[in-house]
Amino acid sequence: MNRVQLRAHLERSRDSYFEQLDRERARQRDIRGFGGACSSLALYPSLPARVRQLVDEAGFGEFIQALTPARNDHAVLVVLAERWRDTTNTFHLPIGELTVTPTDFTVITGLRVRGEPIPFDSGIQDDPVALKWFLGEVLKIEEGMAWYRQFTKYLKKKVTTEQEAEQMARAYLLYLFGATLYPNRCSKVHLSYLPALRELRTASCFDWGGAALGAAYGFLGDSSRTEMSTAGYWKIWELWAYEVLNM
């Protein structure tokens, strides 16, 4: 074996080693996504027609209708997390650096990445009168958050007035935020989103897409450095990989 053949053999062995190492890492790690699309997608058709109309007017109709009930592919999440660099928010791939851009996110989800900052009120959980006005009932709250499963029973009630329809629409959107768009690792949703839902017909002016993309960046960064599973709208990584990387 001459020097050129030996070098080629070593390079093939090295590539084979790293491929095997990647497969072994994928078997050892099991990155899952907190939250999902199934429950939000399943609840939407059962909402009263007026409530669905308000949710659509708030700017989330296209996003909900684009949701897929498909189960997540853990292997894809592992592979992407292994190649994610949170210093640049990009994937380091053999073909170069790539990432989910704001345009990608908008095209895939239907949520624009621009608009006014989302107004938050971290103290709203201490105002039962305001909570009653926003939602029609006061939820069990822990550290400013409510278990989003509390909303499932609430969303099955009948509505008879416009105010009740608006309250149910806000409750569904909080559920959507907690279960699908901004899920965290504790299965709770922050009530601080409520001020942004005061006027549902103008809620689409806020940067919901930018907030979701930023959260997805941050959670994937955590997963790339640790063994913890990811959160936020993690489905964007799979959908982007299928579309852009042709996986």
C-alpha positions as CSV (number, residue, x, y, z in Angstrom):
1,M,0.0,0.0,0.0
2,N,1.6,3.3,-1.1
3,R,1.3,6.6,0.8
4,V,-1.7,7.9,-1.3
5,Q,-3.6,4.6,-0.7
6,L,-2.8,4.7,3.0
7,R,-4.0,8.3,3.3
8,A,-7.2,7.5,1.5
9,H,-7.7,4.4,3.8
10,L,-7.2,6.5,6.9
11,E,-9.6,9.2,5.7
12,R,-12.3,6.5,5.0
13,S,-11.7,5.0,8.4
14,R,-12.0,8.4,10.1
15,D,-15.2,9.2,8.3
16,S,-16.6,5.8,9.2
17,Y,-15.6,6.4,12.8
18,F,-17.4,9.7,13.1
19,E,-20.5,8.3,11.4
20,Q,-20.5,5.5,13.9
21,L,-20.0,7.9,16.7
22,D,-22.9,10.0,15.5
23,R,-25.2,6.9,15.4
24,E,-24.0,5.9,18.9
25,R,-24.8,9.4,20.3
26,A,-28.2,9.3,18.7
27,R,-28.9,6.0,20.4
28,Q,-27.7,7.3,23.8
29,R,-29.5,10.6,23.7
30,D,-33.3,10.9,23.4
31,I,-34.2,14.5,22.8
32,R,-37.9,14.9,23.0
33,G,-40.0,18.0,22.5
34,F,-42.2,19.3,25.3
35,G,-45.7,20.1,24.1
36,G,-47.1,19.3,20.7
37,A,-49.6,20.0,18.0
38,C,-52.1,17.2,18.5
39,S,-54.1,18.6,21.3
40,S,-54.3,22.1,20.0
41,L,-55.3,20.8,16.6
42,A,-57.9,18.5,18.0
43,L,-59.6,21.1,20.2
44,Y,-59.9,23.8,17.5
45,P,-62.7,22.2,15.4
46,S,-64.8,21.6,18.5
47,L,-64.8,25.3,19.4
48,P,-68.0,27.3,18.8
49,A,-68.0,28.9,15.4
50,R,-67.7,32.4,16.8
51,V,-64.8,31.5,19.0
52,R,-62.9,30.0,16.0
53,Q,-63.6,33.2,14.1
54,L,-62.1,35.3,17.0
55,V,-59.0,33.0,17.1
56,D,-58.6,33.5,13.3
57,E,-59.0,37.2,13.6
58,A,-56.3,37.3,16.3
59,G,-53.9,36.0,13.6
60,F,-53.6,32.3,14.5
61,G,-56.0,30.6,12.1
62,E,-53.3,29.8,9.4
63,F,-50.9,28.5,12.0
64,I,-53.4,26.2,13.6
65,Q,-54.6,24.8,10.2
66,A,-50.9,24.2,9.3
67,L,-50.3,22.0,12.4
68,T,-49.6,18.4,11.8
69,P,-50.5,15.6,14.2
70,A,-47.4,13.6,13.1
71,R,-45.2,12.3,15.9
72,N,-41.8,13.8,16.3
73,D,-38.7,12.1,14.9
74,H,-36.4,11.9,17.9
75,A,-33.4,11.0,15.6
76,V,-33.8,14.3,13.6
77,L,-33.8,16.4,16.8
78,V,-30.7,14.6,18.1
79,V,-28.8,15.1,14.9
80,L,-29.8,18.8,14.6
81,A,-29.0,19.4,18.3
82,E,-25.6,17.9,17.9
83,R,-24.8,20.3,15.1
84,W,-26.4,23.5,16.7
85,R,-24.1,26.3,17.9
86,D,-25.9,28.7,20.2
87,T,-23.3,31.4,19.8
88,T,-24.4,31.9,16.2
89,N,-27.9,30.2,16.3
90,T,-26.8,28.1,13.3
91,F,-26.3,24.5,12.3
92,H,-22.8,23.6,11.4
93,L,-23.3,21.1,8.6
94,P,-21.0,19.6,5.9
95,I,-22.5,22.0,3.4
96,G,-21.9,25.1,5.6
97,E,-23.8,27.0,8.2
98,L,-27.6,27.1,7.9
99,T,-30.5,28.1,10.2
100,V,-34.2,28.6,10.3
101,T,-34.5,32.2,9.1
102,P,-37.5,34.5,9.9
103,T,-38.7,34.0,6.3
104,D,-38.5,30.2,6.7
105,F,-40.5,30.4,9.9
106,T,-43.2,32.5,8.4
107,V,-43.5,30.3,5.3
108,I,-43.7,27.1,7.4
109,T,-46.0,28.3,10.2
110,G,-48.0,31.2,8.7
111,L,-46.9,33.5,11.6
112,R,-45.1,36.6,10.6
113,V,-41.8,37.5,12.3
114,R,-42.4,41.2,12.7
115,G,-44.7,43.5,14.5
116,E,-45.0,45.3,17.8
117,P,-43.5,43.9,21.0
118,I,-45.8,41.6,22.9
119,P,-47.1,43.5,26.0
120,F,-46.6,41.3,29.1
121,D,-47.9,41.9,32.6
122,S,-46.1,39.6,35.1
123,G,-48.3,40.9,37.9
124,I,-51.7,40.0,36.3
125,Q,-51.9,36.8,38.3
126,D,-52.4,38.9,41.4
127,D,-55.5,40.7,40.0
128,P,-58.5,38.3,40.2
129,V,-60.8,40.9,38.9
130,A,-58.7,41.3,35.7
131,L,-58.5,37.5,35.3
132,K,-62.3,37.2,35.7
133,W,-62.7,39.8,32.9
134,F,-60.2,38.1,30.6
135,L,-61.2,34.5,31.1
136,G,-64.6,34.4,32.9
137,E,-63.1,32.4,35.8
138,V,-60.1,32.5,38.1
139,L,-57.7,29.6,37.5
140,K,-55.4,27.8,39.9
141,I,-52.1,29.7,39.6
142,E,-48.6,28.8,40.5
143,E,-45.8,31.3,40.2
144,G,-47.8,33.3,37.6
145,M,-48.6,30.3,35.5
146,A,-51.5,28.0,35.1
147,W,-51.5,24.3,34.1
148,Y,-52.7,24.4,30.5
149,R,-54.7,21.2,31.0
150,Q,-57.1,23.3,33.2
151,F,-58.4,24.8,29.9
152,T,-59.5,21.6,28.3
153,K,-62.7,21.3,30.4
154,Y,-63.3,25.0,30.1
155,L,-63.2,24.9,26.3
156,K,-66.1,22.4,26.2
157,K,-68.6,24.9,27.8
158,K,-71.3,26.5,25.8
159,V,-71.1,30.2,25.0
160,T,-74.2,32.4,24.8
161,T,-72.8,36.0,24.6
162,E,-70.1,37.8,22.8
163,Q,-68.2,38.3,26.0
164,E,-68.2,34.6,26.7
165,A,-67.0,33.9,23.2
166,E,-64.1,36.3,23.6
167,Q,-63.2,34.8,27.0
168,M,-63.1,31.3,25.5
169,A,-61.0,32.5,22.6
170,R,-58.5,33.9,25.0
171,A,-58.5,30.6,27.0
172,Y,-57.9,28.6,23.8
173,L,-55.0,30.9,22.8
174,L,-53.4,30.5,26.2
175,Y,-53.8,26.7,25.7
176,L,-52.2,27.0,22.2
177,F,-49.3,29.1,23.7
178,G,-48.7,26.6,26.5
179,A,-49.2,23.4,24.6
180,T,-47.8,24.2,21.1
181,L,-46.3,27.6,20.4
182,Y,-44.4,28.5,23.6
183,P,-44.3,25.3,25.6
184,N,-41.9,25.1,28.5
185,R,-40.7,22.2,30.5
186,C,-43.3,22.4,33.2
187,S,-46.6,22.1,31.2
188,K,-47.7,25.5,32.3
189,V,-48.5,28.7,30.5
190,H,-47.7,32.2,31.7
191,L,-50.8,34.4,32.2
192,S,-48.7,37.4,31.4
193,Y,-49.7,37.0,27.7
194,L,-53.3,38.1,28.5
195,P,-52.8,41.9,28.0
196,A,-51.9,41.2,24.4
197,L,-55.2,39.4,24.0
198,R,-57.3,42.3,25.3
199,E,-58.5,43.2,21.8
200,L,-58.5,40.0,19.9
201,R,-59.2,41.7,16.5
202,T,-55.9,43.6,16.8
203,A,-53.8,41.0,18.5
204,S,-52.2,40.0,15.1
205,C,-50.2,43.2,15.2
206,F,-47.8,41.7,17.8
207,D,-44.7,39.8,17.0
208,W,-45.9,36.3,17.9
209,G,-43.7,34.6,15.3
210,G,-40.5,36.4,16.4
211,A,-41.1,35.4,20.0
212,A,-41.7,31.8,19.0
213,L,-38.5,31.6,16.8
214,G,-36.4,33.3,19.6
215,A,-37.7,30.8,22.1
216,A,-37.0,27.9,19.8
217,Y,-33.4,29.1,19.4
218,G,-32.9,29.3,23.1
219,F,-34.3,25.9,23.9
220,L,-32.4,24.1,21.2
221,G,-29.2,25.8,22.5
222,D,-29.9,24.2,25.9
223,S,-30.4,20.8,24.3
224,S,-27.2,21.1,22.4
225,R,-25.1,21.6,25.5
226,T,-27.0,19.3,27.9
227,E,-29.0,16.1,28.0
228,M,-32.3,18.0,28.5
229,S,-35.1,17.8,26.0
230,T,-36.1,20.8,24.0
231,A,-39.2,23.0,24.2
232,G,-40.7,26.0,22.4
233,Y,-42.1,25.3,19.0
234,W,-39.6,22.5,18.4
235,K,-41.6,21.1,15.4
236,I,-40.1,23.9,13.3
237,W,-36.7,22.1,13.3
238,E,-38.2,18.9,11.8
239,L,-40.3,20.7,9.3
240,W,-37.4,22.9,8.2
241,A,-35.1,19.8,7.9
242,Y,-37.6,18.0,5.8
243,E,-38.1,21.0,3.5
244,V,-34.6,22.6,3.3
245,L,-32.3,19.7,3.9
246,N,-34.5,17.2,2.1
247,M,-34.3,14.7,4.9
